[in-house]
Amino acid sequence: MRVFLLCFLLLQSVTAYSAEDVSSLENKILQSKGDDKVAFIIEFVKEGSRFSPEKSIQYINEALKLVTENSAEKTLLSNYLGLSKLYLNEFSDAEDILQQALSIAKTAKHKALIYRSLSLLANELNDHKKAIHFIELGFVLAKELNDPQLIGDYYYLKATIYLNSFEHVRAIEVGLFAYQYYKQANNNEAMAMALTEIGSSYRRMAAFDKALEYNLKSLSLQLKTGSKKRVAISYNNVAIIYKDLKDYENAIAMHLKSLAIKESIGYLKGQVYSHNNLG
């Protein structure tokens, strides 16, 4: 597993869409035409570019045949095509596509999204200086837009890059900024993600008590989101910290809670993680 995956939930990662959401979106894509099909494809590839890159490329190519050359939709589709190539480790193609997308982007929001993608690509190639450069360009646009969610996203990404660079103190500092902007955006899921990132930084520093503190805060927020899958993974993350602290009784209790939820929703891959950890 490549370093890039640290840009997401560090101990386990999970898509924001359930299997039911994915199935519903694919049915809508299949049954729709024209602009509606394009809209549903864009919605799918927001997550699918990461979790189903090959399928996303197939859908994106369908959508590109339905949009005009200079449309906003083409910019978005090109951005997610570049990300899909990135997740397939086709880095040269990814950079070419993202640079082309940047050249046709007409809005600050779209340019900010593409700078984010370019930063992810640079981070994957371990070019952290270049990754930070793209983040700074995106920051300027996000602040001009006064978009707390987007600003939070950039702080979060910067935190992960610092974490990958073993600059744990700086990762914690910018992770806290991400949390504050996500709080302004009233996004509990993103707030929980930022707290998990901060906890991961403390865990890397072997500050397990602080790691536990932030992972428990993250779990508390995840319980408010209603996502059983994310709650199960948060329980797993907390259990791992308890194991680090050699508090095996609480570690087992948390893993069992995680496992019970995973069994109730049929999350087989997650069940494997839980059984391995319990073992």
Contacts in CASP RR format, 6 or more apart in sequence:
PFRMAT RR
TARGET T0000
AUTHOR 0000-0000-0000
METHOD contacts of the structure
MODEL  1
MRVFLLCFLLLQSVTAYSAEDVSSLENKILQSKGDDKVAFIIEFVKEGSR
FSPEKSIQYINEALKLVTENSAEKTLLSNYLGLSKLYLNEFSDAEDILQQ
ALSIAKTAKHKALIYRSLSLLANELNDHKKAIHFIELGFVLAKELNDPQL
IGDYYYLKATIYLNSFEHVRAIEVGLFAYQYYKQANNNEAMAMALTEIGS
SYRRMAAFDKALEYNLKSLSLQLKTGSKKRVAISYNNVAIIYKDLKDYEN
AIAMHLKSLAIKESIGYLKGQVYSHNNLG
2 89 0 8 1.000
2 124 0 8 1.000
3 123 0 8 1.000
3 124 0 8 1.000
3 126 0 8 1.000
3 164 0 8 1.000
4 120 0 8 1.000
4 123 0 8 1.000
4 124 0 8 1.000
5 13 0 8 1.000
6 160 0 8 1.000
6 163 0 8 1.000
6 164 0 8 1.000
6 200 0 8 1.000
7 120 0 8 1.000
7 123 0 8 1.000
7 157 0 8 1.000
7 160 0 8 1.000
9 193 0 8 1.000
9 196 0 8 1.000
9 233 0 8 1.000
9 237 0 8 1.000
10 163 0 8 1.000
10 196 0 8 1.000
10 197 0 8 1.000
10 200 0 8 1.000
11 196 0 8 1.000
11 200 0 8 1.000
11 233 0 8 1.000
11 236 0 8 1.000
11 237 0 8 1.000
11 240 0 8 1.000
12 233 0 8 1.000
12 236 0 8 1.000
12 237 0 8 1.000
12 270 0 8 1.000
12 273 0 8 1.000
14 229 0 8 1.000
14 230 0 8 1.000
14 233 0 8 1.000
15 22 0 8 1.000
15 47 0 8 1.000
15 48 0 8 1.000
15 50 0 8 1.000
15 51 0 8 1.000
16 47 0 8 1.000
16 189 0 8 1.000
17 25 0 8 1.000
17 47 0 8 1.000
18 227 0 8 1.000
18 229 0 8 1.000
22 44 0 8 1.000
22 52 0 8 1.000
25 40 0 8 1.000
25 43 0 8 1.000
25 44 0 8 1.000
26 44 0 8 1.000
28 36 0 8 1.000
28 40 0 8 1.000
29 37 0 8 1.000
29 40 0 8 1.000
29 41 0 8 1.000
29 44 0 8 1.000
29 59 0 8 1.000
32 40 0 8 1.000
34 66 0 8 1.000
35 66 0 8 1.000
37 62 0 8 1.000
37 63 0 8 1.000
37 66 0 8 1.000
38 63 0 8 1.000
38 66 0 8 1.000
38 67 0 8 1.000
38 73 0 8 1.000
38 77 0 8 1.000
41 59 0 8 1.000
41 60 0 8 1.000
41 62 0 8 1.000
41 63 0 8 1.000
41 77 0 8 1.000
42 63 0 8 1.000
42 73 0 8 1.000
42 76 0 8 1.000
42 77 0 8 1.000
42 80 0 8 1.000
44 56 0 8 1.000
44 59 0 8 1.000
45 56 0 8 1.000
45 59 0 8 1.000
45 60 0 8 1.000
45 77 0 8 1.000
45 80 0 8 1.000
45 84 0 8 1.000
46 80 0 8 1.000
48 55 0 8 1.000
48 56 0 8 1.000
48 84 0 8 1.000
49 56 0 8 1.000
49 80 0 8 1.000
49 81 0 8 1.000
49 82 0 8 1.000
49 83 0 8 1.000
49 84 0 8 1.000
49 87 0 8 1.000
50 83 0 8 1.000
50 87 0 8 1.000
53 83 0 8 1.000
53 84 0 8 1.000
53 85 0 8 1.000
53 87 0 8 1.000
53 88 0 8 1.000
54 84 0 8 1.000
54 88 0 8 1.000
56 80 0 8 1.000
56 81 0 8 1.000
56 84 0 8 1.000
57 81 0 8 1.000
57 84 0 8 1.000
57 85 0 8 1.000
60 77 0 8 1.000
60 80 0 8 1.000
60 81 0 8 1.000
60 84 0 8 1.000
63 73 0 8 1.000
63 77 0 8 1.000
64 74 0 8 1.000
64 77 0 8 1.000
64 81 0 8 1.000
67 73 0 8 1.000
67 74 0 8 1.000
67 77 0 8 1.000
68 74 0 8 1.000
70 104 0 8 1.000
70 106 0 8 1.000
72 106 0 8 1.000
72 107 0 8 1.000
72 110 0 8 1.000
74 104 0 8 1.000
75 101 0 8 1.000
75 104 0 8 1.000
75 105 0 8 1.000
75 106 0 8 1.000
75 110 0 8 1.000
75 114 0 8 1.000
76 110 0 8 1.000
76 113 0 8 1.000
78 97 0 8 1.000
78 98 0 8 1.000
78 100 0 8 1.000
78 101 0 8 1.000
78 104 0 8 1.000
79 98 0 8 1.000
79 101 0 8 1.000
79 110 0 8 1.000
79 113 0 8 1.000
79 114 0 8 1.000
79 117 0 8 1.000
81 97 0 8 1.000
81 101 0 8 1.000
82 93 0 8 1.000
82 94 0 8 1.000
82 97 0 8 1.000
82 98 0 8 1.000
82 101 0 8 1.000
82 117 0 8 1.000
83 94 0 8 1.000
83 117 0 8 1.000
83 120 0 8 1.000
85 91 0 8 1.000
85 93 0 8 1.000
85 94 0 8 1.000
85 97 0 8 1.000
86 94 0 8 1.000
86 117 0 8 1.000
86 120 0 8 1.000
86 121 0 8 1.000
86 124 0 8 1.000
91 121 0 8 1.000
91 124 0 8 1.000
91 125 0 8 1.000
94 121 0 8 1.000
95 118 0 8 1.000
95 121 0 8 1.000
98 114 0 8 1.000
98 117 0 8 1.000
98 118 0 8 1.000
98 121 0 8 1.000
99 118 0 8 1.000
101 114 0 8 1.000
102 111 0 8 1.000
102 114 0 8 1.000
102 115 0 8 1.000
102 118 0 8 1.000
105 111 0 8 1.000
105 114 0 8 1.000
108 141 0 8 1.000
108 144 0 8 1.000
108 145 0 8 1.000
109 141 0 8 1.000
109 145 0 8 1.000
109 147 0 8 1.000
109 150 0 8 1.000
111 138 0 8 1.000
111 141 0 8 1.000
112 138 0 8 1.000
112 141 0 8 1.000
112 142 0 8 1.000
112 145 0 8 1.000
112 150 0 8 1.000
112 154 0 8 1.000
115 134 0 8 1.000
115 135 0 8 1.000
115 137 0 8 1.000
115 138 0 8 1.000
115 141 0 8 1.000
116 134 0 8 1.000
116 135 0 8 1.000
116 138 0 8 1.000
116 153 0 8 1.000
116 154 0 8 1.000
116 157 0 8 1.000
118 134 0 8 1.000
119 131 0 8 1.000
119 132 0 8 1.000
119 134 0 8 1.000
119 135 0 8 1.000
119 157 0 8 1.000
119 161 0 8 1.000
120 131 0 8 1.000
120 157 0 8 1.000
122 128 0 8 1.000
122 130 0 8 1.000
122 131 0 8 1.000
122 133 0 8 1.000
122 134 0 8 1.000
123 131 0 8 1.000
123 157 0 8 1.000
123 160 0 8 1.000
123 161 0 8 1.000
123 164 0 8 1.000
126 164 0 8 1.000
128 161 0 8 1.000
128 164 0 8 1.000
128 165 0 8 1.000
131 161 0 8 1.000
132 158 0 8 1.000
132 161 0 8 1.000
135 154 0 8 1.000
135 157 0 8 1.000
135 158 0 8 1.000
135 161 0 8 1.000
138 154 0 8 1.000
139 151 0 8 1.000
139 154 0 8 1.000
142 150 0 8 1.000
142 151 0 8 1.000
142 152 0 8 1.000
142 153 0 8 1.000
142 154 0 8 1.000
143 151 0 8 1.000
148 181 0 8 1.000
148 182 0 8 1.000
148 184 0 8 1.000
148 185 0 8 1.000
149 181 0 8 1.000
149 182 0 8 1.000
149 185 0 8 1.000
149 187 0 8 1.000
149 190 0 8 1.000
151 181 0 8 1.000
152 177 0 8 1.000
152 178 0 8 1.000
152 181 0 8 1.000
152 182 0 8 1.000
152 185 0 8 1.000
152 190 0 8 1.000
152 194 0 8 1.000
153 178 0 8 1.000
153 190 0 8 1.000
155 174 0 8 1.000
155 175 0 8 1.000
155 177 0 8 1.000
155 178 0 8 1.000
155 181 0 8 1.000
155 194 0 8 1.000
156 175 0 8 1.000
156 178 0 8 1.000
156 182 0 8 1.000
156 190 0 8 1.000
156 193 0 8 1.000
156 194 0 8 1.000
156 197 0 8 1.000
158 174 0 8 1.000
158 175 0 8 1.000
158 178 0 8 1.000
159 171 0 8 1.000
159 172 0 8 1.000
159 174 0 8 1.000
159 175 0 8 1.000
159 178 0 8 1.000
159 194 0 8 1.000
159 197 0 8 1.000
159 198 0 8 1.000
159 201 0 8 1.000
160 171 0 8 1.000
160 197 0 8 1.000
162 168 0 8 1.000
162 170 0 8 1.000
162 171 0 8 1.000
162 174 0 8 1.000
163 171 0 8 1.000
163 197 0 8 1.000
163 200 0 8 1.000
163 201 0 8 1.000
163 204 0 8 1.000
166 204 0 8 1.000
168 201 0 8 1.000
168 202 0 8 1.000
168 204 0 8 1.000
168 205 0 8 1.000
171 197 0 8 1.000
171 198 0 8 1.000
171 201 0 8 1.000
172 198 0 8 1.000
172 201 0 8 1.000
172 202 0 8 1.000
175 194 0 8 1.000
175 197 0 8 1.000
175 198 0 8 1.000
176 194 0 8 1.000
176 198 0 8 1.000
178 190 0 8 1.000
178 194 0 8 1.000
178 197 0 8 1.000
179 191 0 8 1.000
179 194 0 8 1.000
179 195 0 8 1.000
179 198 0 8 1.000
182 190 0 8 1.000
182 191 0 8 1.000
182 193 0 8 1.000
182 194 0 8 1.000
183 191 0 8 1.000
188 221 0 8 1.000
188 222 0 8 1.000
188 224 0 8 1.000
188 225 0 8 1.000
189 221 0 8 1.000
189 222 0 8 1.000
189 225 0 8 1.000
189 227 0 8 1.000
189 230 0 8 1.000
191 221 0 8 1.000
192 218 0 8 1.000
192 219 0 8 1.000
192 221 0 8 1.000
192 222 0 8 1.000
192 225 0 8 1.000
192 230 0 8 1.000
192 234 0 8 1.000
193 218 0 8 1.000
195 214 0 8 1.000
195 215 0 8 1.000
195 217 0 8 1.000
195 218 0 8 1.000
195 221 0 8 1.000
196 214 0 8 1.000
196 215 0 8 1.000
196 218 0 8 1.000
196 234 0 8 1.000
196 237 0 8 1.000
198 214 0 8 1.000
199 210 0 8 1.000
199 211 0 8 1.000
199 213 0 8 1.000
199 214 0 8 1.000
199 215 0 8 1.000
199 218 0 8 1.000
200 211 0 8 1.000
202 208 0 8 1.000
202 210 0 8 1.000
202 211 0 8 1.000
202 214 0 8 1.000
203 211 0 8 1.000
203 241 0 8 1.000
203 244 0 8 1.000
208 241 0 8 1.000
208 244 0 8 1.000
208 245 0 8 1.000
209 245 0 8 1.000
211 241 0 8 1.000
211 244 0 8 1.000
212 238 0 8 1.000
212 241 0 8 1.000
212 242 0 8 1.000
212 245 0 8 1.000
215 234 0 8 1.000
215 237 0 8 1.000
215 238 0 8 1.000
215 241 0 8 1.000
216 238 0 8 1.000
218 234 0 8 1.000
218 237 0 8 1.000
219 231 0 8 1.000
219 234 0 8 1.000
219 235 0 8 1.000
219 237 0 8 1.000
219 238 0 8 1.000
222 230 0 8 1.000
222 231 0 8 1.000
222 234 0 8 1.000
223 231 0 8 1.000
223 234 0 8 1.000
225 231 0 8 1.000
228 261 0 8 1.000
228 264 0 8 1.000
228 265 0 8 1.000
229 261 0 8 1.000
229 262 0 8 1.000
229 265 0 8 1.000
229 267 0 8 1.000
231 261 0 8 1.000
232 257 0 8 1.000
232 258 0 8 1.000
232 259 0 8 1.000
232 261 0 8 1.000
232 262 0 8 1.000
232 265 0 8 1.000
232 267 0 8 1.000
232 270 0 8 1.000
233 258 0 8 1.000
233 270 0 8 1.000
235 254 0 8 1.000
235 255 0 8 1.000
235 257 0 8 1.000
235 258 0 8 1.000
235 261 0 8 1.000
236 254 0 8 1.000
236 255 0 8 1.000
236 258 0 8 1.000
236 270 0 8 1.000
236 273 0 8 1.000
236 274 0 8 1.000
236 277 0 8 1.000
238 254 0 8 1.000
239 250 0 8 1.000
239 251 0 8 1.000
239 252 0 8 1.000
239 253 0 8 1.000
239 254 0 8 1.000
239 255 0 8 1.000
239 258 0 8 1.000
239 277 0 8 1.000
240 251 0 8 1.000
240 277 0 8 1.000
242 248 0 8 1.000
242 250 0 8 1.000
242 251 0 8 1.000
242 254 0 8 1.000
243 251 0 8 1.000
243 277 0 8 1.000
252 278 0 8 1.000
255 274 0 8 1.000
255 277 0 8 1.000
255 278 0 8 1.000
256 278 0 8 1.000
258 274 0 8 1.000
259 271 0 8 1.000
259 274 0 8 1.000
259 275 0 8 1.000
259 278 0 8 1.000
261 267 0 8 1.000
262 268 0 8 1.000
262 270 0 8 1.000
262 271 0 8 1.000
262 274 0 8 1.000
263 271 0 8 1.000
END
